[in-house]
Amino acid sequence: MALEFTDSNFEELVLKSDKPVLVDFWAEWCGPCRQVGPLVEELSKEYEGKAVIGKVDVEANSEISVQFGIRNIPTILFFKGGELVDKQVGYAPKATLAAKIDALL
């Protein structure tokens, strides 16, 4: 199951992770976000133990959203070693997201 990243746990779970991290920035009212959500859940199961995968509700966690300049959702950020290394704005098929994770493993 995808983790829920918040303003208070983002540094610990994402920036200090020893594994690659996928962060899905989303909101309840966002149609494309509802298409990406199930893909993120599937990836979280498939990459369990290899990568950290989670979501940030932009409505509830504006601090992180502002910090990373999230203006459009869904936006998926990829981190490795605490550094932002890749980004996907808008809907992307599961294979595209998986390929981006694989590149970081």
Contacts in CASP RR format, 6 or more apart in sequence:
PFRMAT RR
TARGET T0000
AUTHOR 0000-0000-0000
METHOD contacts of the structure
MODEL  1
MALEFTDSNFEELVLKSDKPVLVDFWAEWCGPCRQVGPLVEELSKEYEGK
AVIGKVDVEANSEISVQFGIRNIPTILFFKGGELVDKQVGYAPKATLAAK
IDALL
1 41 0 8 1.000
1 44 0 8 1.000
1 45 0 8 1.000
2 24 0 8 1.000
2 37 0 8 1.000
2 40 0 8 1.000
2 41 0 8 1.000
2 43 0 8 1.000
2 44 0 8 1.000
2 53 0 8 1.000
2 54 0 8 1.000
2 55 0 8 1.000
3 13 0 8 1.000
3 44 0 8 1.000
3 52 0 8 1.000
3 53 0 8 1.000
3 54 0 8 1.000
3 55 0 8 1.000
4 54 0 8 1.000
4 55 0 8 1.000
4 56 0 8 1.000
4 57 0 8 1.000
5 13 0 8 1.000
5 14 0 8 1.000
5 23 0 8 1.000
5 54 0 8 1.000
5 55 0 8 1.000
5 56 0 8 1.000
5 61 0 8 1.000
5 64 0 8 1.000
6 56 0 8 1.000
6 60 0 8 1.000
6 61 0 8 1.000
6 64 0 8 1.000
7 61 0 8 1.000
7 62 0 8 1.000
7 63 0 8 1.000
7 64 0 8 1.000
10 56 0 8 1.000
10 61 0 8 1.000
10 64 0 8 1.000
13 21 0 8 1.000
13 52 0 8 1.000
14 21 0 8 1.000
14 23 0 8 1.000
14 52 0 8 1.000
14 79 0 8 1.000
14 82 0 8 1.000
15 79 0 8 1.000
15 81 0 8 1.000
15 82 0 8 1.000
16 82 0 8 1.000
17 52 0 8 1.000
17 79 0 8 1.000
17 81 0 8 1.000
17 82 0 8 1.000
18 81 0 8 1.000
19 49 0 8 1.000
19 50 0 8 1.000
19 51 0 8 1.000
19 52 0 8 1.000
20 50 0 8 1.000
20 51 0 8 1.000
20 52 0 8 1.000
20 78 0 8 1.000
20 79 0 8 1.000
20 80 0 8 1.000
20 101 0 8 1.000
20 104 0 8 1.000
20 105 0 8 1.000
21 51 0 8 1.000
21 52 0 8 1.000
21 53 0 8 1.000
21 54 0 8 1.000
21 78 0 8 1.000
21 79 0 8 1.000
21 80 0 8 1.000
21 82 0 8 1.000
22 40 0 8 1.000
22 43 0 8 1.000
22 51 0 8 1.000
22 52 0 8 1.000
22 53 0 8 1.000
22 54 0 8 1.000
22 76 0 8 1.000
22 77 0 8 1.000
22 78 0 8 1.000
22 97 0 8 1.000
22 100 0 8 1.000
22 101 0 8 1.000
23 54 0 8 1.000
23 55 0 8 1.000
23 56 0 8 1.000
23 76 0 8 1.000
23 77 0 8 1.000
23 78 0 8 1.000
23 79 0 8 1.000
24 33 0 8 1.000
24 36 0 8 1.000
24 37 0 8 1.000
24 40 0 8 1.000
24 53 0 8 1.000
24 54 0 8 1.000
24 55 0 8 1.000
24 56 0 8 1.000
24 74 0 8 1.000
24 76 0 8 1.000
25 55 0 8 1.000
25 56 0 8 1.000
25 58 0 8 1.000
25 64 0 8 1.000
25 65 0 8 1.000
25 68 0 8 1.000
25 70 0 8 1.000
25 73 0 8 1.000
25 74 0 8 1.000
25 75 0 8 1.000
25 76 0 8 1.000
25 77 0 8 1.000
26 33 0 8 1.000
26 36 0 8 1.000
26 37 0 8 1.000
26 55 0 8 1.000
26 56 0 8 1.000
26 57 0 8 1.000
26 58 0 8 1.000
26 73 0 8 1.000
26 74 0 8 1.000
27 33 0 8 1.000
27 57 0 8 1.000
27 58 0 8 1.000
27 59 0 8 1.000
27 73 0 8 1.000
28 57 0 8 1.000
28 59 0 8 1.000
30 73 0 8 1.000
30 74 0 8 1.000
32 73 0 8 1.000
32 74 0 8 1.000
32 90 0 8 1.000
32 91 0 8 1.000
33 73 0 8 1.000
33 74 0 8 1.000
35 91 0 8 1.000
36 74 0 8 1.000
36 76 0 8 1.000
36 90 0 8 1.000
36 91 0 8 1.000
36 92 0 8 1.000
37 55 0 8 1.000
37 74 0 8 1.000
39 93 0 8 1.000
39 94 0 8 1.000
39 97 0 8 1.000
40 53 0 8 1.000
40 54 0 8 1.000
40 55 0 8 1.000
40 76 0 8 1.000
40 97 0 8 1.000
42 94 0 8 1.000
43 53 0 8 1.000
43 94 0 8 1.000
43 97 0 8 1.000
43 98 0 8 1.000
43 101 0 8 1.000
44 53 0 8 1.000
44 54 0 8 1.000
46 98 0 8 1.000
47 53 0 8 1.000
47 101 0 8 1.000
50 105 0 8 1.000
51 101 0 8 1.000
51 104 0 8 1.000
51 105 0 8 1.000
53 101 0 8 1.000
56 64 0 8 1.000
56 65 0 8 1.000
58 65 0 8 1.000
58 70 0 8 1.000
58 73 0 8 1.000
64 70 0 8 1.000
68 77 0 8 1.000
68 84 0 8 1.000
72 89 0 8 1.000
72 90 0 8 1.000
73 90 0 8 1.000
74 89 0 8 1.000
74 90 0 8 1.000
74 91 0 8 1.000
75 87 0 8 1.000
75 88 0 8 1.000
75 89 0 8 1.000
75 90 0 8 1.000
76 87 0 8 1.000
76 88 0 8 1.000
76 89 0 8 1.000
76 90 0 8 1.000
76 92 0 8 1.000
76 97 0 8 1.000
77 84 0 8 1.000
77 86 0 8 1.000
77 87 0 8 1.000
78 84 0 8 1.000
78 85 0 8 1.000
78 86 0 8 1.000
78 87 0 8 1.000
78 88 0 8 1.000
78 100 0 8 1.000
78 101 0 8 1.000
78 104 0 8 1.000
79 85 0 8 1.000
80 104 0 8 1.000
85 104 0 8 1.000
86 100 0 8 1.000
86 103 0 8 1.000
86 104 0 8 1.000
88 96 0 8 1.000
88 97 0 8 1.000
88 100 0 8 1.000
END
